[in-house]
Amino acid sequence: MQKSKGMKIAALLCGATVAIAGIALAATHFMKGQEFYRSILIYELQGSADIEREGAGNIKAAEDLYLESGDRLTVADGSSMRLKLDDDKYVMVEENSVLAIEAAGNEADSKTRIQLEQGAVTSEIQNPLSTDSTYEVNSPNSVMAVRGTIFRVEAETDEDEEVYTKVSVFSGKVAMGALREDGSVGEEILINAGEEADCTGSVTSGAFLSEPAEIDYEMLPLQALNFLLELSQRNAPITGVSQDDLSGLVEEAQSWEEEDADDEDDMDDTDSEDDAEDVDDAESADGDDGEDASEDTDSESDRSSSSAGDSYGSTGTSSGTRTQGSTASGNNRGTTPSNPNTTPNNPGATPSNPNTTPNSPGNPNTTPSNPGTTPGNPETTPGNPGTTPSDDPINVKPKEYTVKFMYEGEVFATQTVKSGKCAKKPILKPEKSGKWDFDFSKKIKKDTTIKWK
């Protein structure tokens, strides 16, 4: 009897244990669904990046590190980062990007928001979102909302606090809306696969959208092209460009970057040679001063031993540099660019920076970089035998391209931009309604014409 009673008690205790375990598992599952469903994982990091986390300060980013909702990321120059959100959303963050990520909700009503302050991100959402779920990329002047797609957003703010945001849609559709000063979304457009559009302006001055146009894949940076090529190799639906075309664009972009790196190395070598020459000149000057001092001492000695009627004199030479000026004439558009890096083709416009080139047959504002030669004379001086300005390695410069700005069908201004650098946005004054039809964060790799619209 006692044995039977003991077995009953043991059974009851075992049942209670199972019930408690079940309640614990249910609670764990509930908490996971409510609080721990969303995950943000750094699954690849090239270079370096920093994380700002509330209550924890700055953290160095690392692969296989989980982020928290609200973390702010800063990706360094020449670096990139790849994120995995949940199990079906991927984000490639390009160099020099600053963004914050917010992830809330659960599978049924997930809310994902990327606050892109500057830089660029490419998102791949593999599965369509549920009815109550959202995925947004916000820039300082616009909101991009999707349900399932592949798209890239880049944002840049200039010195006047004007924001330029561009969206390129590679698959699916993206709704882009301009932000108002009160935080609401105003004008909105739908961008289809194979198209891109931009939003220019700020929430205070007023932001406006462009009409969608075909994606210019040649202007995408190498990091974005590499990511798209990987997606294409995984049979992701990339619109408007083939896998072979992407491979060719990647190779071209790589060659441009290598050429730019070589140009920078050449410029660094030139700077080093110039510094060495400056040191030699300084040492030579010091040597001359020593000789002059010695000569002065000898002269004093000679004077003391000579007759009072003797007199001494000396002759010397002086050297200087020649400066040249130029004037330019052209069509008078009645407008003046506020950007010092551009020169208008009209006598009524005055650039604040003289180091610019108007559309004239030549630029006289140049002097040879080789002091051993004279302009227009291929002969060399005895101090620099056997060289001409074109042979001097100091004169090796990066490729340069001409950027033309067209206003009302005529050339308003031009810029000379080094390969791989960005053009500067001129501003019409008095201010006109419209904008330059160009993404000024693009690196210039060919002669380019930009139109006002």
C-alpha positions, 0 to 999 in steps of 0.5 A: 500500500505504501509502495503504491502510494509512493509511486503515485506521488512520484508520478505526480511529481514527474507530471508536475516537472513536465508541466513546468518544463512545458510552460518554460518552453512556451514562455521561451517561444513566446519571448522569442517571437515577441522580442528575439525574432529579428536578427541582424548579423554581420556575415562579411566585413572587408576593412573596418567599421565602427558601431555606436550602441546606446549604453555601450558606446563605440564597438569595433565591427567584426564578422559573425557579430549580431547587431542590435536594433538602433545600432549606428554603423560607420564604414571606413574608406575602402571598406564594405560590410554585408548584413543578413537580416532574419533569414531572407534579407541581405544588405551590402553597405559600401565604403564611407557609409553611415547608417542606422538599422531598426528591426522590430516586430515578428514574422507576421508584422516585421518592421525594418528601417535603414536610416542612411545618412550618407553613402550607399546600400544595396538590399536584396529581399528574397521573399515577398513581405507579409501584408503587415510587414514593411522594409524602408530605406530612408535618406535625409530627404526621401523614403524608399519602401518595398515589399520584395526586390533588389535595389540600391540607395545612395545619399550625399549631402553637399556643403549647402546641406542640400541632399541628393538621393538616388535609387536604382531598382534591379528587380521588383518595384520601389516607391520613392517619396519626398520628405516634407519638413513636418516629417510626412511623405509628400510627392511619390513615384514608382520606380520599376526594375531597370530604372533609377530616379533621384530626389534633390533638395532638403526637407527645409528648402523643398525636395523634388523627384526626377522622372525614372530613367534607365539605369546607367550601369557604367556609373555604378561603383565597383563594390556595387557591381561586384555585388550585382555580379554575385547576385546574377551568378546566383540567378537573381533577377537583375534587369537591364544587364546580362551577367557577361555585361556585369563581368565586363563592367567589373573588369573595367571598374577594376582597371579604372581603380588600378589606374587611379592608384597608379596615378596617385603613386606617381603624384606621391613620387612627384611630391617626394622628388619635389621635397628632396629638391627643396631640401637640396635647394635649402642646403645649397642656399646654406652652402652659398651663405657659408661661402659668402660669409667666408668671402666677406671675412676675406674682403674685410682682411683685404680691406684692412691691408690695403690703402685707404684709396682702394675701393671694392665693389661686387655684382650679382644676379637675381632670378624670378618667376613669370606670371601669365594672365588670360581672359575668356569670352563667350555667350552671356547667360546672365547667370553666375556659378557659385561653385569656384571649381567651374568657369562659365562661358560668358563675360558676365560671370565671374568665377572666384577661383582663377584655377579653372579653364574656360572653353577657349582654344588653350589655357595660358595659365600654365607654367612648365613644371620643369625649371630647366625648360622654357614654354614653347622651347624644346631645347634644354639648358645645360643644367638639365641635358637630354630632357624635354617637358614631355619626357620629365616624369614629374609631368606625368598626370592622371587622365582628365576629362571635360564635364560640360554643363548645358543650360537652355541648349548652350554650354553654361560652364565646363570643368576639367575633372581627373579620372575617378574624381567627382564633378562639382555641382554649379548653382545658377544665380539668380537661382532658377527652378530646376536641377542638374540632371546628374548624380554628382556622387558619380566618379567621372570616367569619360567626357560628360555632358550634364544638362539643366532641366 
